[in-house]
Amino acid sequence: MSDQKFKVTVDNITIEVPAGTTILNAARMIGGDVTPPAMCYYSKLKDSGGKCRTCLVEVSKGSEKDPRPMPKLMASCRTTVMDGMEVKNITSEKVLDARKGVVEFLLLNHPLDCPVCDQAGECDLQNLSYEHGSESTRYEFKRRTFEKEDIGPYISLHMTRCIMCFRCVYTADQLTERREHGILERGDHAQISTMLNKSLDHDFIGNVIDVCPVGALTDKTFRFKNRVWFTKPMDAHRDCGNPKCNGKVRLWMRGEEVFRVTARKDQWGEVEEFICNECRFEKKETKDWVIEGPSVINRSSVIAQGHYVGTKASPVLIDKVVGQQPKYLMNIHDVSDVNRPDVDLSKIEGPAHSDDFKSLNKG
């Protein structure tokens, strides 16, 4: 990017960004609900984006020099800003209607596996369908299904859940020396698979689990063992012998038991640093790690039900958007008669239980 700065307005909020910035990243700099959702774009992966169409926005003004609106909705992850550009996201009825259609399309073949899927509770498709989905489907045909395929000892591939975002393919292509899996067939027959039933065994191949937005790729060492909202995420690190791995991870614990190890993720659900297979799959004891403390979890996440840090509400930018009502954030512990705000749930062993509050009430 050059040193030149462009002014861009997203949902009536103006920000100055470097030339070459995409609309999506400009919106992320603003934050809040003005940021379009993204199911295929991943800032850590080169050439990602432009596949899922969930980040469509309306460009109502092309630039200061050419104020004409763009004739159709644009993928914000692939469209760079121009000086004076004006963009509508949540303030556009066209965008909301199109996004609803995109979600319906993504759910055409997706099975109702949420009750048994390990991705439940941290699934981008769940969040997207909750915000923009319909109550029922209009699809009358049989959903496509795939036979289970063994791709190695650590990773489970459930192709019926795949939305073809291609994140895992880019990850394997850019992190490993040889890529053993990719896209087979074309059109509605396309699928993620390996050639000649090869296994995925590279040192960094476990990262395909973290980048998958749905439950198509899951950790076999964690499969069906627990629900993420029953675990407590803790930031930890170790001196990893792999020079490409910094050893900074997130441990998903219940009591003193480590159920799962993942890379740490930012507010957009993207990993901060990719980690190696040894850290992810083989180090499942607390003695293997230096535990730094509880992970910061968004209060709106179901994972925060028994563990969270930082209950203060962040600045709400939505109240600056013309035509939209502000969102009022409430701390349930300040008004609830069930839980007590003076109880630190993070210090309770295991998930919070009613007995924890009864014993405190007696005292």
Secondary structure, 3 states (H helix, E strand, C coil): CCCCEEEEEECCEEEEEECCCEHHHHHHHHCHHHCCCCCCCCCCCCCCCCCCCCCEEEEEECCCCCCCCCCCCEECCCCECCCCEEEECCCCHHHHHHHHHHHHHHCCCCCCCCCCCCCCCCCHHHHHHHHHCCCCCCCCCCCCCCCCEECCCCEEECHHHCCCCCHHHHHHHHHCCCCCEEEECCHHHCEEEEHHHCCCCCCCCCHHHHHCCCCCEEECCCCCCCCHHHCEEEEEECCCCCCCCCCEEEEEEECCEEEEEEECECCCCCECCCCCHHHHHHCCCHHHCEEEEECCCCCCCHHHHCCCCCCCCCCCHHHHCCCCCCCCCCCHHHHCCCCCCCCCHHHCCCCCCHHHHHHHHHC
